[in-house]
Amino acid sequence: MNRPRRNHCLLVVAVFCLPFVLASCGKKGPPTLTSFEKPDAPSSVTAMHRGGALTLRWDYSRKQEGFIAEFIVLRSTGADFEKLSHLEKDKRLFVDRDIKTGITYRYKVISQNSRGVYSDDSPVVEATPAPAPLPPTSLSYAVKGDRVILSWKPVNTGDEFNVYKTREKGVYGLNPLNQTPLAEPAFTDAHSINTVVYYSVRSLTGSDIRDEGEASEELVVDPADLVPSRPENVQAYPESDRIFLSWSEPAEPWVTGFRVYRRTDAGEYILIGDTQIPTFVDNDRPVSRRDYRITAVGPAKEGPPAEITNVVYIPQR
């Protein structure tokens, strides 16, 4: 008589425990409270006018990135804001190309989590792009010592300039080499003999949003193009069994060595040795007059020669 009652109790227990069994088998549990919390708002929103577009940047903690699904950029030219773009949560930059000079644009950015909960608004940034100046022309460079000196020609009087550098042709960042806009059409940078680098220059008005124009032509600085200068103060010291040669230390720190050529009688100059220091010993017995040429060698090219002629050993009497 008690068996049916016991079976009924077992059925109640089984029904009561079923949700916990399913949860332990990998089924998704109920949403956590944090998924309904308002995510953090983006901060430090800035705008920059460059090349006919407004570039927005903002900050957002990487630690909080896992709690959001996307960013939403909003724009206003009047009273109301409209959604302009949805961006992945790892983005911190947006370029608005649909702009006109003389119009005031206001922007803000919000974050949204996977359940559609919006953050508070970021601070609003305001920008009124002005006509940007034309890019400078005639970029050139000179290498002096361990520095590269860039120069260019302005198009308009009063333009300021930003200089950009990259190791990847045509790919430049938003931050110039110079700390503040340049008033003069020149800039000095550190020079590397191991890397090909590229430069471009943009003119700007120097406003709060830069109002920076298009990039100039690209200037390539390739160490393989460097040509050393002619060695100076070449001296010869003949002995009875050899001739010592010396010359001044080169001004270019990127000179890799020197080549020594010799000519006897009316023959051709022949390479007789290389040296990494500004001295050389010709161990061929100086029984006749001879001429020497000394050249400096750069990363890829050989410079013009310096000559010393009519070198001969004259015994003392």
Secondary structure by P-SEA (a helix, b strand, c coil): caaaaaaaaaaaaaaaaaaaaaaaaccccccccccccccccccbbbbbbcccbbbbbbcccccccccccbbbbbbbccccccccccccccccccccccccccbbbbbbbbbbcccccccccccbbbbbbcccccccccccccccccbbbbbbbbccccccbbbbbbcccccccccccccccccccbbbbbbbccbbbbbbbbbcccccccccccccccccccccccccccccbbbbbbcccbbbbbbccccccccccbbbbbbccccccccccccccccccccccccccbbbbbbbbccccccbbbbbcbbbbbbcc
